[in-house]
């Protein structure tokens, strides 16, 4: 199950990166790209955990959630997308904790 969740998380992070690029947020897009690559390369348990926690922190209402993304009809849709991706990330953290 973790492999499928990780693949979905990587896809979602790639989409988030593309949304940020298309909305002229290159610095945030680069941060998401670095997180995605750390998760993809999965060099160690600690690195994976750290990368996922960094994404969860970035996806807060006060950071990425506060950006208006033109591809989403409303800010709530964008925040819901981020929230679903955070839940996926948290499920991975829970899986690797055992």
Secondary structure as GFF3:
##gff-version 3
##sequence-region A 1 98
A	DSSP	alpha_helix	2	22	.	.	.	ID=ss1
A	DSSP	alpha_helix	26	41	.	.	.	ID=ss2
A	DSSP	alpha_helix	45	58	.	.	.	ID=ss3
A	DSSP	three_ten_helix	64	66	.	.	.	ID=ss4
A	DSSP	alpha_helix	75	96	.	.	.	ID=ss5
###
